[in-house]
Structures are given as C-alpha cells and as structure tokens.
Amino acid sequence: MGLSERPTNHPKNQGPTRPGPARRPRSRRCLLKGCEKNFHPQQAAERYCSEECRKQARQWCEWKAQQRYRATQKGTEKRKAQCRRYRERIRNRKEPAGSAADEAARVISPNFFR
C-alpha cells in the first residue's frame, strides 16, 4: 500500500524541516566595465558593488537609450529641429550695447609714478 494523500508523519529518513539561518548570496563580480571588483551582494539581485557604480551604470544606460533614440528617424528629425531653433536664437541675439574694445584706451598720467 502506498502513501496516503496527506501523510501526518515524516518519512523515516527525513527529519522535520526547520528554517535555518538565511544564506547570503555568493560573492560575484561588479558588472560595471572597468570596476569588475568581487563583492558580497546584500541582496540576491545586486549587480554593482557600490552606489557610485550604480550611478555610473544608470548614466551609461541613459546615454545608450539616447543614442538608440537619435538613430531612429523620429529622433533625427527632432534633433534637426532643435539645432535649427538654436541657430535662429543665435542669429536673433542682440549685439551688446557697448563693447570694451570700442571704448577709448585708458591713459596713465606721467605724474602717476612718483
């Protein structure tokens, strides 16, 4: 006769299961290019060894997304429009009222060095 559907006692060669101490994930290498230090992650899914590495990885990810977007037709059109508007602003800037080069040169009187 086989086991019943809900056995009340444990099989002979297995003791009762008790939760043991939580195990830490094994050491791994930081995924940031150039860092690649070995570290012990505090959580299982950690990829980077420090806050600085996480910040640099986030910056690189944003830069890469920007590059991908600019490679699309829509992104290229937007960039061209931005450049066009910038050139218009530069052209329409007013000249400064008086520049220092137009003013008369300052003259030091001969009595200055006594």
Backbone as CSV, one residue per row, in Angstrom:
resi,resn,N_x,N_y,N_z,CA_x,CA_y,CA_z,C_x,C_y,C_z
1,MET,0.825,-1.156,0.000,0.000,0.000,0.000,0.889,1.246,0.000
2,GLY,0.531,2.275,-0.802,1.347,3.483,-0.941,1.049,4.498,0.152
3,LEU,1.658,5.639,0.003,1.448,6.724,0.958,0.046,7.298,0.804
4,SER,-0.493,7.731,1.906,-1.789,8.397,1.824,-1.580,9.795,1.222
5,GLU,-2.643,10.442,0.843,-2.501,11.744,0.192,-1.916,12.790,1.125
6,ARG,-2.239,12.745,2.406,-1.716,13.710,3.354,-1.040,12.958,4.500
7,PRO,0.212,12.621,4.337,0.862,11.897,5.428,1.040,12.807,6.643
8,THR,0.762,12.296,7.808,0.886,13.097,9.032,2.270,12.973,9.638
9,ASN,2.959,11.899,9.355,4.305,11.757,9.885,5.318,11.862,8.739
10,HIS,6.527,12.230,9.075,7.567,12.384,8.078,8.115,11.028,7.676
11,PRO,8.583,10.916,6.448,9.244,9.663,6.073,10.413,9.386,7.018
12,LYS,10.800,8.124,7.121,11.780,7.704,8.121,13.132,8.396,7.964
13,ASN,13.617,8.562,6.741,14.977,9.070,6.578,15.021,10.605,6.425
14,GLN,13.931,11.317,6.648,13.940,12.773,6.587,13.349,13.328,7.869
15,GLY,14.109,14.205,8.502,13.624,14.821,9.734,12.707,15.988,9.408
16,PRO,12.149,16.568,10.440,11.283,17.724,10.216,12.102,18.883,9.632
17,THR,11.485,19.618,8.713,12.212,20.729,8.085,12.054,21.970,8.943
18,ARG,13.170,22.554,9.324,13.182,23.782,10.102,13.902,24.845,9.280
19,PRO,13.376,26.033,9.275,14.099,27.072,8.550,15.408,27.389,9.267
20,GLY,16.485,27.344,8.553,17.790,27.638,9.121,18.104,29.117,8.951
21,PRO,19.320,29.496,9.253,19.692,30.899,9.063,19.668,31.248,7.566
22,ALA,19.301,32.464,7.261,19.234,32.879,5.864,20.636,32.864,5.272
23,ARG,20.748,32.306,4.095,22.061,32.220,3.454,22.300,33.468,2.635
24,ARG,23.529,33.936,2.621,23.895,35.089,1.814,24.258,34.615,0.414
25,PRO,23.967,35.415,-0.595,24.380,35.032,-1.945,25.904,34.975,-2.023
26,ARG,26.417,34.149,-2.884,27.871,34.018,-3.002,28.455,35.298,-3.598
27,SER,29.766,35.456,-3.467,30.402,36.672,-3.984,30.337,36.657,-5.507
28,ARG,30.238,37.846,-6.068,30.191,37.974,-7.521,30.969,39.186,-7.940
29,ARG,31.108,39.339,-9.237,31.894,40.426,-9.806,30.980,41.579,-10.201
30,CYS,31.404,42.805,-9.925,30.646,44.005,-10.295,30.544,44.054,-11.820
31,LEU,29.358,44.345,-12.331,29.137,44.314,-13.777,29.551,45.589,-14.492
32,LEU,29.959,46.624,-13.749,30.384,47.868,-14.389,31.724,47.659,-15.061
33,LYS,31.793,48.022,-16.337,33.030,47.866,-17.092,34.093,48.764,-16.477
34,GLY,35.251,48.203,-16.210,36.332,48.961,-15.603,36.439,48.736,-14.101
35,CYS,35.351,48.433,-13.438,35.388,48.178,-11.990,35.667,46.696,-11.766
36,GLU,34.682,45.871,-12.051,34.792,44.412,-12.012,35.407,43.872,-10.721
37,LYS,35.124,44.536,-9.577,35.613,44.047,-8.282,34.727,42.899,-7.813
38,ASN,35.288,42.021,-6.995,34.485,40.993,-6.348,33.832,41.614,-5.117
39,PHE,32.555,41.301,-4.890,31.856,41.831,-3.726,30.806,40.834,-3.280
40,HIS,30.381,40.964,-2.035,29.315,40.126,-1.488,28.024,40.939,-1.551
41,PRO,27.075,40.560,-2.406,25.835,41.331,-2.501,24.995,41.200,-1.233
42,GLN,24.345,42.293,-0.868,23.441,42.274,0.285,22.111,41.634,-0.091
43,GLN,21.717,41.787,-1.346,20.514,41.161,-1.865,20.903,40.304,-3.054
44,ALA,20.104,39.305,-3.367,20.469,38.341,-4.396,20.594,38.957,-5.777
45,ALA,19.827,40.010,-6.065,19.822,40.564,-7.418,20.782,41.735,-7.614
46,GLU,21.638,42.036,-6.651,22.552,43.175,-6.803,23.575,42.904,-7.894
47,ARG,23.808,43.918,-8.721,24.730,43.771,-9.847,26.010,44.573,-9.674
48,TYR,25.943,45.634,-8.885,27.072,46.551,-8.763,27.546,46.618,-7.316
49,CYS,28.842,46.858,-7.144,29.446,46.761,-5.823,29.160,47.965,-4.938
50,SER,28.897,49.134,-5.510,28.712,50.325,-4.682,27.695,51.262,-5.309
51,GLU,27.344,52.287,-4.547,26.399,53.305,-5.026,27.000,54.068,-6.210
52,GLU,28.301,54.310,-6.174,28.974,55.014,-7.277,28.882,54.207,-8.575
53,CYS,29.079,52.903,-8.489,28.962,52.051,-9.682,27.530,52.044,-10.209
54,ARG,26.550,52.015,-9.297,25.148,52.062,-9.729,24.848,53.364,-10.446
55,LYS,25.389,54.471,-9.932,25.161,55.786,-10.540,25.773,55.840,-11.944
56,GLN,26.995,55.351,-12.082,27.655,55.355,-13.394,26.917,54.455,-14.376
57,ALA,26.437,53.317,-13.909,25.697,52.401,-14.782,24.396,53.043,-15.250
58,ARG,23.714,53.771,-14.354,22.473,54.461,-14.722,22.749,55.531,-15.768
59,GLN,23.851,56.286,-15.590,24.214,57.324,-16.560,24.503,56.706,-17.922
60,TRP,25.244,55.583,-17.920,25.554,54.935,-19.196,24.282,54.442,-19.866
61,CYS,23.360,53.889,-19.076,22.110,53.363,-19.622,21.291,54.485,-20.259
62,GLU,21.235,55.653,-19.602,20.512,56.798,-20.157,21.173,57.275,-21.445
63,TRP,22.512,57.325,-21.454,23.245,57.753,-22.649,22.974,56.795,-23.803
64,LYS,22.991,55.497,-23.518,22.782,54.493,-24.565,21.366,54.588,-25.125
65,ALA,20.380,54.811,-24.265,18.996,54.962,-24.725,18.871,56.191,-25.623
66,GLN,19.571,57.249,-25.244,19.569,58.474,-26.045,20.156,58.204,-27.430
67,GLN,21.241,57.448,-27.482,21.868,57.127,-28.767,20.938,56.293,-29.635
68,ARG,20.265,55.325,-29.018,19.331,54.497,-29.782,18.187,55.325,-30.340
69,TYR,17.674,56.254,-29.512,16.558,57.086,-29.961,16.996,58.005,-31.098
70,ARG,18.172,58.592,-30.977,18.638,59.517,-32.007,18.930,58.815,-33.319
71,ALA,19.133,57.525,-33.275,19.389,56.766,-34.506,18.100,56.523,-35.280
72,THR,16.939,56.676,-34.636,15.669,56.470,-35.335,15.339,57.704,-36.167
73,GLN,14.415,57.554,-37.083,14.038,58.676,-37.956,13.393,59.798,-37.138
74,LYS,12.509,59.437,-36.230,11.829,60.439,-35.410,12.837,61.218,-34.555
75,GLY,13.788,60.519,-33.963,14.798,61.171,-33.135,15.671,62.106,-33.948
76,THR,16.027,61.694,-35.165,16.854,62.527,-36.033,16.113,63.805,-36.404
77,GLU,14.830,63.691,-36.705,14.029,64.872,-37.052,13.961,65.848,-35.879
78,LYS,13.759,65.327,-34.671,13.691,66.202,-33.507,15.007,66.919,-33.281
79,ARG,16.111,66.211,-33.416,17.426,66.833,-33.218,17.662,67.920,-34.263
80,LYS,17.287,67.675,-35.501,17.457,68.687,-36.547,16.642,69.935,-36.224
81,ALA,15.409,69.729,-35.746,14.560,70.860,-35.394,15.158,71.652,-34.228
82,GLN,15.717,70.947,-33.247,16.346,71.629,-32.116,17.523,72.466,-32.583
83,CYS,18.348,71.913,-33.462,19.513,72.633,-33.974,19.071,73.868,-34.764
84,ARG,18.031,73.712,-35.543,17.514,74.832,-36.338,17.043,75.959,-35.423
85,ARG,16.290,75.604,-34.370,15.799,76.625,-33.441,16.954,77.309,-32.714
86,TYR,17.980,76.546,-32.368,19.145,77.125,-31.686,19.854,78.122,-32.594
87,ARG,20.055,77.761,-33.853,20.717,78.678,-34.795,19.909,79.958,-34.976
88,GLU,18.576,79.819,-34.980,17.705,81.005,-35.078,17.900,81.909,-33.866
89,ARG,17.962,81.338,-32.677,18.164,82.135,-31.464,19.489,82.871,-31.513
90,ILE,20.527,82.200,-31.982,21.847,82.828,-32.068,21.802,83.997,-33.047
91,ARG,21.162,83.792,-34.195,21.062,84.851,-35.207,20.290,86.056,-34.693
92,ASN,19.258,85.807,-33.902,18.392,86.887,-33.431,18.873,87.549,-32.149
93,ARG,19.998,87.120,-31.621,20.517,87.754,-30.410,20.887,89.190,-30.705
94,LYS,20.632,90.062,-29.747,21.009,91.456,-29.923,22.486,91.605,-29.595
95,GLU,23.141,92.513,-30.319,24.549,92.796,-30.042,24.633,93.556,-28.716
96,PRO,25.700,93.384,-27.963,25.850,94.134,-26.719,25.900,95.637,-27.013
97,ALA,25.376,96.451,-26.101,25.270,97.902,-26.321,26.646,98.525,-26.551
98,GLY,27.577,98.288,-25.707,28.926,98.851,-25.877,29.953,97.825,-25.487
99,SER,30.886,97.590,-26.361,31.911,96.596,-26.022,33.149,97.307,-25.501
100,ALA,33.967,96.642,-24.771,35.146,97.227,-24.151,36.171,97.652,-25.204
101,ALA,36.217,96.998,-26.338,37.192,97.323,-27.371,36.887,98.680,-28.006
102,ASP,35.624,99.104,-28.028,35.249,100.370,-28.651,35.549,101.565,-27.754
103,GLU,35.678,101.365,-26.478,35.936,102.475,-25.568,37.353,102.998,-25.774
104,ALA,37.529,104.227,-25.410,38.858,104.844,-25.535,39.809,104.165,-24.555
105,ALA,41.065,104.102,-24.955,42.066,103.473,-24.105,42.306,104.334,-22.877
106,ARG,42.544,103.713,-21.760,42.792,104.444,-20.533,44.226,104.928,-20.531
107,VAL,44.417,106.173,-20.216,45.761,106.752,-20.246,46.215,106.987,-18.816
108,ILE,47.445,106.585,-18.550,48.027,106.809,-17.228,48.831,108.104,-17.310
109,SER,48.560,109.012,-16.404,49.259,110.299,-16.440,50.715,110.115,-16.022
110,PRO,51.591,110.980,-16.502,53.020,110.842,-16.137,53.275,111.078,-14.655
111,ASN,52.382,111.758,-13.956,52.567,112.020,-12.537,52.143,110.840,-11.676
112,PHE,51.668,109.768,-12.271,51.165,108.618,-11.546,52.276,107.905,-10.782
113,PHE,53.453,107.785,-11.409,54.589,107.035,-10.808,55.522,108.030,-10.118
114,ARG,55.265,108.483,-8.942,56.158,109.405,-8.216,56.953,108.692,-7.210
